[in-house]
Amino acid sequence: MSVQKIFSYILIVGSTIGLWASFVLTVDIIEFIKNPNVSLPCNINPFISCTNVATHWQSEIFGFPNSLLGIVAFGMLLAIGIMLLSGGRAKKPLWLLVNLGTVAAMGFVMWFFFESVYRIGSLCIYCMITWVVTWPLFLYTTVWNFRENHFTFPSLKIKQQELINSFFHFVSKYHIQILIVWYLVIIFLILFRFKDFFFN
């Protein structure tokens, strides 16, 4: 299987899961707005509760539910994945823009992770699903851009370009290990933060 097909499947599967989680979360939030006393199916316990998260300002950072951003972002990545799978090609500026978008998504995800774990003290199961898929979408978009030579910039000095190439070569070579380590770190941080809940 070609690298292009593998990457397109990662985009399609990851964005489909993220789109589904964002859509379901949006529906649940609408239900909660209509009836604040409703028992949402994602309210499993005080530790995993969509309602606890939804009642804090962090869940509406731009004045509307964050899940709407997920619907738009994952929808766009799904379209790009389908385009790539069908044999379509895009030029360097678009791929760099996609990479910038996934960087922004990772930044937002990590911020919301911190806020949920250390400030709100509850986790939303659908939010966690989007966290899980955002990391590989960002990572493999970066690997794809490196392998397609999109991180070459004529204005940079040779040494600067060599440093960039060395970094992305490392990421490209050890992408699976990097992915696993990130998941393990996140799991450890959650378990350590809520150790009283898990181990009592």
C-alpha positions in Angstrom: 0.0 0.0 0.0 1.4 3.4 -0.9 2.2 6.1 1.6 -0.5 8.3 0.1 -3.2 5.7 0.7 -2.0 5.0 4.2 -2.1 8.7 5.0 -5.5 9.2 3.4 -6.9 6.4 5.5 -5.5 8.0 8.6 -7.2 11.3 7.7 -10.5 9.6 6.8 -10.7 7.3 9.9 -9.4 9.9 12.4 -11.6 12.7 11.1 -14.7 10.5 10.9 -14.3 9.5 14.6 -13.6 13.1 15.6 -16.6 14.3 13.5 -18.9 11.8 15.1 -17.7 12.7 18.6 -18.1 16.4 18.0 -21.6 15.9 16.5 -22.8 13.7 19.4 -21.4 16.2 21.9 -23.1 19.1 20.1 -26.4 17.3 20.3 -25.9 16.5 24.0 -25.1 20.2 24.7 -28.2 21.3 22.9 -30.3 18.9 25.0 -28.6 20.3 28.1 -29.3 23.9 27.1 -33.0 23.0 26.5 -33.2 21.1 29.8 -30.5 21.7 32.4 -31.9 18.8 34.5 -31.5 16.2 31.7 -29.4 13.1 32.4 -27.0 12.9 29.5 -25.7 9.5 28.6 -22.1 10.8 28.7 -22.5 11.6 32.5 -20.9 8.3 33.8 -19.7 9.6 37.2 -18.4 12.8 38.8 -15.0 12.1 37.2 -16.3 11.6 33.6 -19.2 14.0 33.1 -20.0 16.1 30.0 -22.3 18.2 32.1 -19.6 19.2 34.5 -17.4 20.3 31.6 -20.1 22.0 29.7 -21.0 24.3 32.6 -17.6 25.9 32.5 -16.5 28.8 30.3 -13.7 26.7 28.8 -16.3 24.7 26.8 -17.4 27.9 24.9 -14.2 29.8 24.5 -15.4 31.6 21.4 -19.0 32.1 22.6 -20.3 28.9 21.2 -19.7 25.2 22.0 -16.2 24.1 21.2 -17.7 21.0 19.5 -18.8 23.1 16.6 -15.2 23.9 15.9 -14.6 20.1 15.8 -17.4 19.6 13.3 -15.9 22.1 10.9 -12.3 21.1 11.4 -12.8 17.3 11.2 -15.2 17.8 8.3 -12.5 19.6 6.3 -9.9 16.9 7.1 -12.3 14.2 6.0 -12.8 16.0 2.7 -9.0 16.3 2.2 -8.6 12.6 3.1 -11.2 11.6 0.5 -9.6 13.8 -2.1 -6.2 12.2 -1.4 -7.6 8.7 -1.5 -9.2 9.3 -4.9 -5.8 10.2 -6.3 -6.1 14.0 -6.0 -3.1 16.1 -5.3 -2.6 19.4 -3.6 0.2 21.9 -3.8 2.6 22.7 -1.0 0.8 25.9 0.3 -2.4 23.9 1.0 -0.5 21.1 2.8 1.4 23.7 4.9 -2.0 25.3 5.7 -3.4 21.9 6.7 -0.4 21.3 8.9 -0.8 24.8 10.5 -4.4 23.9 11.2 -3.5 20.6 12.9 -0.9 22.5 15.0 -3.6 24.9 16.1 -5.9 21.9 16.9 -3.2 20.3 19.0 -2.5 23.5 20.8 -6.3 23.9 21.6 -6.6 20.2 22.6 -3.6 20.4 25.0 -5.0 23.6 26.5 -8.4 22.1 27.0 -6.8 18.9 28.4 -5.0 21.0 31.0 -8.2 23.0 31.8 -10.3 19.8 32.1 -7.8 17.9 34.3 -6.4 20.6 36.5 -9.0 23.4 36.6 -12.5 21.8 36.0 -11.6 18.5 37.5 -13.8 16.4 35.2 -13.4 14.8 31.8 -15.8 14.7 28.9 -15.7 11.3 27.1 -16.4 12.8 23.7 -13.7 15.5 24.2 -11.3 12.7 25.1 -12.1 10.9 21.8 -11.3 14.0 19.9 -8.0 14.3 21.8 -7.1 10.8 20.9 -7.6 11.3 17.1 -6.2 14.9 16.9 -2.7 13.8 17.9 -2.2 11.2 15.1 -3.9 13.6 12.6 -1.3 16.3 13.5 1.6 13.9 13.7 1.0 12.1 10.4 0.2 15.3 8.5 3.6 16.6 9.7 5.2 13.3 8.5 3.5 13.5 5.2 4.6 17.1 4.6 8.2 16.1 5.4 8.2 13.1 3.1 6.7 15.2 0.3 9.5 17.8 0.8 7.1 20.6 1.8 9.4 21.8 4.6 12.0 23.2 2.3 12.3 27.0 2.3 14.7 28.6 -0.1 15.1 31.7 2.1 16.6 29.7 4.9 20.4 29.2 5.3 21.7 25.7 4.6 22.4 25.0 8.3 18.9 26.1 9.3 17.4 23.8 6.7 19.6 21.0 7.7 18.4 21.4 11.4 14.8 21.4 10.2 15.4 18.3 8.1 17.1 16.5 10.9 14.2 17.2 13.3 11.5 16.0 10.9 13.6 13.0 9.8 13.6 12.0 13.5 9.9 12.5 13.7 9.3 10.5 10.5 11.5 7.6 11.6 10.1 7.2 15.1 6.5 8.3 14.5 5.0 5.2 16.1 7.1 5.5 19.3 6.3 9.2 19.5 2.6 8.5 19.2 2.7 5.8 21.9 4.8 8.0 24.3 2.3 10.8 24.0 -0.6 8.5 24.8 1.2 7.1 27.8 2.1 10.5 29.1 -1.5 11.7 28.9 -2.8 8.5 30.6 -0.2 8.9 33.3 -1.2 12.6 33.9 -4.9 11.6 34.2 -4.3 8.7 36.5 -1.9 10.8 38.7 -4.3 13.7 38.9 -7.3 11.5 39.8 -5.4 8.9 41.8 -7.7 9.2 44.7 -10.7 8.3 42.5 -9.0 5.4 40.7 -7.0 3.8 43.6 -9.4 4.2 46.6 
